[in-house]
Amino acid sequence: MNEDCFIDKFMDWLSLQEAEELARQSDWLKRQGKIHPRDFLLSLVCGQMSALKLTLNAQIQSLPEPVSPQGLDQRFNPAAPVFFEACFKRGLAKALATPASEGWEPGEQLRRYFSAVYLTDSSSFDVTPSLKELYPGCGGDGSAANVKVLLRYEVLSGRLEPLKLLPGKRSDQGLALEMAERLGPGELQIADTAFSVAAAWRLAQQKGACLLGPVSHQVSVWLAPATQGAPDPAQRLNLAKALAQVTQNCCEWSQVYLGQGAHQAGPVRLVAFRLRPESAGRHRAALRESMRRQGRTPSQEALELAGWLILATNASAEQIPTAVMGYLYRLRWQVELVFRQLKSALRLDQSNSDKSSRVQCEIWARLLAGVMIFAWHAQANAVCWATRGCEASFEKVSALFQQWGQTLARAFWQGAEALRQVLQSMWRHTLKLARKGRQKNRTNTWDKLRELWLKPQSSPELATGSEAGSQ
C-alpha cells in the first residue's frame, strides 16, 4: 500500500458522517449543540495525547469552539460511553479491514508456515471506585474496581486487537477457550500458561490451529501410549527427575499428554530448554522468596524445574523446528511491550476524574488511539524494512503521536486538505525519526529466527542450546 492510499484510509477511520450517526444511535446526540460528536471524540482520542495533565481544560484546547469545563463535563453523560465504545468498534473494524502491510521480510517469511501469529494476553489496572459495579476488583486488599483489557497482537501484519474490557476478577483461564475459538486454520497463538487449558488445546486441534506456550510445573505429564487410547497411569513422566539426568541443553518428547481425566490435552510436543545459569538463579531465587512468604520451602523437584523453560505445542516439527521454538516463544514479550506503551505513552491506566462515564470514555478513546498508532507503525515498519532494512520503533512512533496530538486533532476540523498535509508531514517525520536503533554486534530474536529457520545463509545443523531459552 503506497503512502497516499494509506493516508486516505487513515482519514476515513474517523469520518464526520459516521461519528454523527453513531452519536445519534447511542442517544448521546439528540440536538446539535456547540460540541460536534466528531470533535468530542477527537478531542479525547488525539487531543489529550500531548496534554501534560488529563484535565477538561486540556481537552477543550482541541475543540474548534471554546466551551466551559462545566459544559464539557455535562457531555460525559451515561450515553457517552456507549458512543465511544461504538466509535472504537467501528475504528477497529476498519483497521482490521485494511490490507496488511507488505514489505516486512521476516513477516512474509514466517507466513510460509502460519497464516497469522497472534500474541494473546491481558493486563489490568485500578479505576475509580464508582465503577465497582461494572468492573469489580478481586477483593481483599486490592482496589474495589479494576479493569482487565484482553487483547491480541498479530505479529505478521502488526495489527492490534483490543477485544474486551472485563472485570479485574475475571480469570485468564476462563478466557482461554474463547481465544481458541477465534483462531482459524493455519494460525498460531502464543500465550502464557494462563491460556493453556485442555479445552483450548482440543479446540485448536479440531480447527487446524496451533498453540505454543509454557507448561505449568503443576501439570502432570504422561507419555503417549504405543496404541491409540488414554495413557496408562504407569506412563506418567516425572519431568523433574528426567531433566535432572539430561546433560544436553535441550530435551524433547515428541508426544505427551498434559493433565488428566476430563482436563487432559494431547498429544503435544514437549520441549525443555536449559536456562543460562544467571537466568536459572533468578528463577530459583524468586521461587524461594515466594515460598518463604507462604511459610514453605521449595522441593528439590521444583528447584530443578525452575532451571528450565518448558514449552508445549501441537505444531509439527516441520512447522516449528525444535531449535527455534524458544526463540519463537520470545516473541510473546512483544505483547508486554504493547501494554507498556498503552500505559506509559497513552496513559490507559490514568484518569483525573472519579466520574464513571468519563473514565469509561477515556479508556475507549485511548484504546482507539492505540489501534490507530499500531496501524501507522505497521505501515511505517514495512516501509523502513523495504527501503532501509531496519524496523520502525513503536516507542518512537508513540512519542511522535504524543507530540502531534493537538495538531492532529485540530487538523480534523480544519478540513480534508489541512488534515492530509498534517498526516503527510507526520509520515515524513516517522520515516526519518522513528527508525529502530540497534547494536551491530548484538543479534535480536528476529535475527535468530531468520538465521536458523526463516532465511538461513547456508544449511548448517540447527544448534539446540540454552540460548533459546535464556528468558
N, C-alpha and C positions, 0 to 999 in steps of 0.2 A: 504494500500500500504506500503510495507516494505521500509527500508532505501535505499537499493541498487536499487530497481525498481524506486524509486522517483528520485534518483540522475541520473540514466540513462536518464530519461525523461527530467530532468533539463538540462543535457548536450546536448540533442538533439534540444532544443529550439533555440540554436544559432549555428547550424551546419555550417561547412565551405562551403559545396557544395551549399546549398540553398542561403547563403549570396551572393555568386558569381553570382548565377543565377539571383537573384533579382537585383543586381547591373547592369547586362547586360540588363535586361528588362527595367530598368529605364534610360538607356543610361549614367549612371554615370561611368561605366567601359567600355571603348572602346578598350583599350590595357593595358596589365599588366604593372604596374609601381612599385615603391618602396612600396606603401601602398596597401595592400590587402584589399578588401571590408570588410572581416570579422574583420580584425584588426582595420580598420577605424570605424566600428560600435562599437566594444567592447571598444575601447579607449574612446568613448564618453559615452556609456551606463554604463560601470563599472569603467573605469579608472579615470573619473573625480569625482566619489563619494567621494574619500578621498583627493581630491585636496583642498588646502586651498583657492586658487583663481581659478576661472573658466577661465583659460587662455589657449592659444595654447600650451605654454610650458608644462603646466600640462598634457595636452592630449598627447603630444609627449612622455612623460615618460612611457606610456603604449603601445607604438609601438615597435615591435621587431627590427626595423631598424630606426636609428635616421634620422630625416628629419628637414629641417629648418622651422621655423614658417611661413615664406612666402610660402613655398611649401605646407604645410598643409592647409593654408588659401585658396590656389587656389583650393583645392579639395572640398571646400564648394561652389560648382557652382550651377546653377539653377536646375540641375538634382539631387543634393544631398538630398533635402527634399523629393523628390519622392521616392528615395531609402530608406530613413529612415522611411517614412510612410509605405512603403511596408513591411519592416522588422518588424515594430511594429504590423501591422495587422496579419502577419504570426505568430509572437510570441504570440499574444493574442489568436489567433485561437487554437494554440497548448496548451496553458494554459487552455483554456475552455474545450478542448477535454480530458484533463487529468481527470481521475475519481476523484470524490470528496473524500476528506479525511474522513476516518471513525474513530470513537473513541471519538469524541467530544459529550458527552452525551446530553447537552442541545439542540444542533442542531438536534440530532436524535429524541429527544422527540418532538420538535416543528414540525418535518417533518410529524408527525402523523396528523397534521392539515393542513399544507401547503407544497406543493412540493418544493417551493422556497420562500424566503423572500428577496425582493430587497429594498435597501435603495437608493433612487434616489435624486440627487441634482446636482447643477452646482456651479462653482466658477470661478471668472475672475481675471485677473491681467494685468497690463500695460506692453507693449512691445515697442520696438524701433519704432519711427515714420515711418521708412522705410517700415513697414508692414501695414500702414493705409489703403491701397487699398484692401488688403486681409482680414484684421481684423480691420475694423473701430470701433472706440470707440463710446460712447454715445453722444459725443459733449459737448458743454458748457465748463465748467472749467476743465473737465476731460481730460485724455490723448487722443491724436489723434488716437492711436492704442491700442486695448485691445482685449485679447484672453479669450474666455469663454470655459472652459472644462466641458463637460457634461459626467457624469459617473453614474454608479450604482454599488452597492456593494452587493453581495449575501451573506447574513449572515450565512446561514447554511453550505455552502462549503468554505466560506472565499475568494471567487473569486472576483477580481476587474475587472470591465469592463469600461475603459475609452472609450466612444462611439464616441465622435466627438470633434473637435476643431471648434469653431464658433466665429463669430464677437461678441465683447463685447456688442454691442447694441441689440443683439437678445434676446428677452424676453423668460422667462421660460414658460409663459402661452402658447406661440406658440409651445412649445415642448411637452406639456402635452399629446396631442393626440398621438404623435409618440411614447412616452414611454408606453402608454396604449396598443398600437399595438404590442409591444414586449412581453407583458405578455401572458402566457399560462394558460390553465385551472388549477385551484387549486393553483395558485401562488398569492402572496400578495405583493403589493407595498406600502411602507411607504414613504411619501414625505410631504413637507410643502405646504402652501396654494397656492404657485405659480403654482403647478402642479395639482391643484384641479379645473378643468373646467368641465362644464356639459358634453361636448362631450366625455371626457375621462371617466367619470363615466358611461355613457351609453355604451361605447365600452367595458369597463372592465366587465360590467354585461353580455353583449352578449357573451363574450369569456369565461365566467365562472371564471373570476379572481376577486380578491378583492383589494380594495384600503382602506387605512387608513391615515387620515390626519386631521389637524386642519381646522376649518371653519372660514373664514374671517368675521370680525364683520360687514362688509358692505353688506354681502349676506343676502337676505331676506329668511326667513324660513316659510314653510307652513305645517300645519298639513295634513296628508294623509286623503283623503275623505273616507267615510264609504263604498262607492261603487267605482268600477273601473272608473277612469277618472281623469281629471285635478282637482287640489284642488280649492275650492271655495275661492274667494278673502276674504270672511269673516273669513276664517280659517287661516289667516296669524298669525303667532306666534310672539308676542312681547317678544323676548328672554330675554332682559334685565329686563323687568318687571316680567317675570315668575321666573327668577333666584333670583331676589330681595326678593321674597316671600318664597324661599326654605330655610329650616332650616338644611337639611342634607348636607353632604359634596359631594354628588353625585346625579345627576338628569339625567334621561334618557327618551327619546322619541323613541319608537320602530320604528315608521315610519313617516318620514317627507320628504318634498321636499325642495331642495335648489335652489335659483334663481327663475326666472320667464320667461315665454314665451319660445322662442327657446333656451334660456340658462338655462333651468330648468333641474335638475337631481334628480333622486329618483325613488322609495322610498329608504331612507337610515336610518340607526340608528344614533341618535344624543345623545351624552353623554357629560355632563358637569361635570368637577371636580373642586371643590373649591380649589384655591391655598392657600398655607400657608400664614399667614399674612405678613411675611417678603418678600416672593416672590411677593405677590399681591402689596405690597407697591412699590417694584422696578418697576413693570409693570406700575403702575399708575403714578409714578414719570417720567418714560420715556415718557408716553403719554402726560403728562402736558408739558414737555420740548419740545416735537415735535410740539405740537400745539402752544406753545409760539413763536417758531421760525417762525410760519406761521401767527402770529398775531391773534390767535384764542384761545378760551377757550373750553376745552373738556366738552361735555354734561354729565349729570348725568348717562345716559344710557351707554355711552362709558366707564365711570369710573367703573360702575358695571361689565360690560363685561370683563374689564381688570383684574378682580379678579378671573377669571375662565379660565381653559383650556377646550376648547370646541372641541370635536373630532367627526368626522363622518366616518362611514364605511358601506359598503354594505355586510360585512360578518355577518353571523348569530351569535346569542348569543352562540350557541354550538361551533362555530369556535373560536370566541374571546369573552370570558365572560366579562361582563361589568367591573368587579372589576379589571381585568388585562389590560384593554385597555390602560390606562395611562402608565403603565409600558412598554407595548409593543411599544408604541409610543416613549418612551425614547430611544429605540434602534437607532432611526434616528440620534442621536447625534454621533453615531459611524462614520457616513459619514463625519461629520465635523472634526473628528479626522483624517480621511483619507486625507482630503485636507490639514490639518495642517502638517501632515508628508510629503506629497508631496512637500510642500513649504519649510518646515524647514529642513528636512533631505535630500531630493533630490534636493532642490533649483529649483523647477519647474519654479518659477516666477523670477529667476535671470539669468542675462546674462552679459558678459563682452564685448559684441560686438554690433555694430549697423548694421552689415551686415545681411540682411533679411534672406538669405538662411541658414546662420549659426545658427541664432536664432531659425528658424523652426526645424532644425536638433536637436538642444539641447532639444527642447520641446518634440519631438517624442522619443528621446533617454531616457529622464527621465520618460516619461510615460511607456515605455517598462521596464525600471528598476523597476518602481512601480509594474507592473504586476508580474515580477519575484519575487520580495520581498514578495508580498502578497501571492503568491503560496507557497513560502518557509514557511511563517508564518502559513498558514493554515495547512500544514503538521505538523509543529512543535507543533501547538496548539493541534491537535488531539493526538499526542504522549504524550505531557505533561499531558493532561487530563486523558488519559488512564493509564499512569504509576504513576502519582503523584497527580491527582485530582486537578490540577490547570491549568490556561491558560498561553499561551505564550504572552509576551508583544510585540506588533508590534513596539512600540517605541524602544525597546531594539534590536529587530531584525534589524531594520533600521540602528541603530548605529553600529551593528556588520558588516553589509554590507559596511557601510562607512569605517570602519577600514580595511576591507579586500578588498576594491575596486581595488587598484592597483595590489595586489597579484592575485586576481581572473582574472583580465584582462590579466595578463602575463601568467597565467596558461593555458588559452585557446590556446595560440600559442606555448606552450611548449609540447603539446601532450596530448592525452586522459588520459594516466596514471597519469601524473602530475596534470591534472585538477581534476581527480577523487580523488586524495589524498587531494587536497586543499578543495574540497567540503565535503569530509568526515570529515576533521578537523573542517571546519565551522559548520558542523552539530553537532558535539560533543560539540563545544562551545555554540551553540544555545540552546541545551537541558540543558546545565549546567548554563548558564549565562542569558538567556532571559526569564526565568520564571517570571510571573507577581506577584509582591508582593501585599499583601493586609492586611488590619486590620481585625483581627478575630472578633472583636466586631462591625464591620460595614458591613452591607449587601449591595450588589450591585443589579443592575437591574436583572441579570440572577438569582441571589438567590431568589428574589421576585417572578419571573416567575415560577421557579421550586417549590417554597414553596406553592404558591397559585393555580397553574394551571398544570404545566408540570409533577411534581412529588411530589404531596402532601404527607406528612408523615401520615396524617390522613384525615378525611373528615370534617373539620370544615367549617362552613358557611363562604363564602368569604366576607371579610370586604370591604366596599366601603368607602374610605375616601380621605382626601385631600393629603395624602402622595403620591398617584399615580400620582397626577397632580402637584407635587411640583416644576417641572421645570418651 
